[in-house]
Amino acid sequence: MQAYEFINNMIPPLKLTDKVKMALSWMEEIRTDVLPVVEEGMFKGLVTDEMIYNFNREDILIADLPLESEGCFVSKEKHIYDVLRVASEYQTNMVAVVDKDNIYHGVVTLEDAIAAFADSMAIQAQGGVLVLSMFMTDYSLFEIARVIESENAKILSSFLTSDPLDDSKIKVILKIDKTELRHVKATLERFGYKVIDHYQEEMTQSGEQDRLDNLLRFLNI
């Protein structure tokens, strides 16, 4: 799942000598609010419709705009996860792809990156989700996996996020190949892990189903 595999060839790059009027026309045609700017094969940054509207002049050139997100790119060999990371860092829905010589090859849209992520076996496979809270210094996926595998379960994927309730801790989100999580949860807690939430595919209460739906929406955003 390398970045170059998901380049969207329908997104045209702008040149510094293009007029902003043309940029707005392209944006309307392909239904986007941002386009990459490339000059002599090199990625120069992104231009948004908001930037153009702020100038309120259609006769100026792209070169007259203060381009942003000059660092919003990834190497073509990078994993699709890196595309999601960079998109989040720059708060944009488009990431440029370059080679080792920094030559522009195209862009990956956030929509395409999410689709690739959501189509992965780890997301599509049946199973449950556990959410652990811990200090980063205590995090060891090897040790967590060892405990989970003692219950004949396997980790399909893992995600780390900051804990909004405690800046000193992280949340570890684990997708495992079991829909019944009671024994796995109990074993993790017996080994000292704090399980703050869990989501099973088979729910008996509507409230639990709502929580599962909310998590799946989060993972697919």
N, C-alpha and C positions, 0 to 999 in steps of 0.2 A: 504494500500500500504506500508506494512512494509518490511524492508530490506530482511528478511529471505525468503520472498515469491519469490524473484528474484535471489536467489543463482544459479549460473551457475555450474552445476555438471560436465561439460565437462572440467573445468580448474583444472588440478591436482596440488597439492602443492609439492614443493621441500623440501628436508631435507638438513640440513647443511652438511651431509656426502655424498650427491650426487655430481657427477662430473659435471662440467659446460658443458661438451660435451653432456651429457644427457639433460641438460636444453635447450640447443640450438636445439636439436632434437625434444623435446616436443614443443618448440615455433614454429618451422617450421611446425610441424604436425597440430597444432591447430590454426596456423596463428595468433600469437600474438607476441609482443615484450617484454612482462613482465609476470612474474609468482610470486606467493606468496611463501614465505619460512616459513615452520612450523616445530617446534621442540617440541616433547613431548606435542603435542596438543596446543601449544601456537604460535600465530602469531609473527614472528620475523622481517618481513619486506618484501620488494619487490626486485627482481633482474631483470635487464633488459639486453637485448642482447648487448646494448651499453657498459654496464659495463664489460661484458665478453670479447667483442672484444677489449676493451682497454687494457686488460691484455694479450691478444694474446697468451693464453696458454690453451689448452683443457684438460690438465692433472690435473689441480687444482680442488679443491673442492669448493662448494658453501660457505663453512665456511671461505675460503680465500678471499672472496669478501667483500668489504665494503657495506653491505646492506643499503638500503635507505628506507625512508618512514615508519619507525617503527610505527608511529602513524596513518598510513593510514587505519583506520578501523572504523566501526560503530557497535553499539549494534544491535543485531538481531531485536529488537523491534522498532528501529528508522524508520522514514518515508523515502521513496525513495528520498525525497528532500535532506535529510541529506547525502545520498550517493553522489548526485550531488555536494553538497557543499564540501565534503571531497575530491572528485576527482578533483575539481577545485583547492582546496587549495594545494594539492600535485602535481598538473599537471600530473595526471596519468589517465589511462583508466581502472583501476581496483581497487576496494576497498574491503578489507577483512571484514567479518562479524563474530562477536564474541558474546558469551553470557555473562551473568552477572559475570561469573567466569573467563572471558577472554579466554575461550576455543574457538578455531577456528572452524567455521562451514562451511566456504566456501568463495567465492568471488562473488561480483556483478560487472559485467562489465559495463563500461560507456554506451556502446551500448544498453544493456538491460535496464539500468536505464532510458535512454532517450526514449526508446520504450515505457516503462511503463508510462512515463510522457506524451508522445505524444498521447497515447491511452486513456488518461483520458477524461472524459466528458467535462471538462472545455476547453480543446484544440479542441476536435472534434466538439463541439456544434457550431451551426451557430451563428454568431454575429460579432461585430466590436471591434476594439482596440483603446483605448485612452491612450496617454502618457502625464503625468503631471510632472511638475518640481516644487519642493518646498524644503524648509528647513525641516530637519528631525523633528525639534521641532514643525512644523506645521502639521505633518502627523497624521491623524486620519482616519482609514479606516471606522469607524462608521459614521463620519461626511460626508465623501465622498459618502458612500453608501446612506446616507439619502438624499443627493442632487440628486443623480442619480435615486433613487427610486421615487422621486417626479415627474420624467418624465416617470413613469411606466416602468422603466428598472431595471435590476438586474445585480450585479457584479457576473460573473461566476468564475473568478480567478484574483489574483493580484500578481504582482512581484515588488520587490524593487531592484533597481540598483543604483550605484553611477553615478553621472552626470559627464562625462569626460570633459565637458566644464566649470564646476564650482564645485570644491572640497567641497564646503560648502553646496551643495544641493544634493538631490536624485531625481531619476526619478521613478515615480510610473506608472507601465504598467498595465492597466485594460482591461480585456476581459469582455464585457458585452453582453447581449442577444439581442441586437438590431443591425441591419445592417445599419440603418439610424441614423447617429450620430449628425446631425446638431442641433437638439433641446437640446440633452444632453450636447453637447459641449457648447452651448450658456448659458445654465443654470449654468454649472460649472464656466464659466467665470464670470457670473453675481454674483456668490458667492465668487469671488476673486481668484479662482484657475487658474493657468497658464497652459493651454493646449498647449503643444509644438508640438504635432503631433497626427494624427489619421489615422486609416486604416479601410476602409469599404470593404465589400465583393463585392459590386456592384460598379464598377468604370466606369467612362466614358472616362477617359484619360489613355493612355498606361503608362504614367509616374507614375500615381497613382497606377496602377496595379503592376508595377515593385517595388514600395515601399512596397506594401503589401506582395509580394512574398519574398522580402528581410527580412521583419519582421518575416514571418512564418518560413523561414530558420533559423533565429536566435533563435526562440523559440524551434525549433526542433534539435538544435545542443547540 
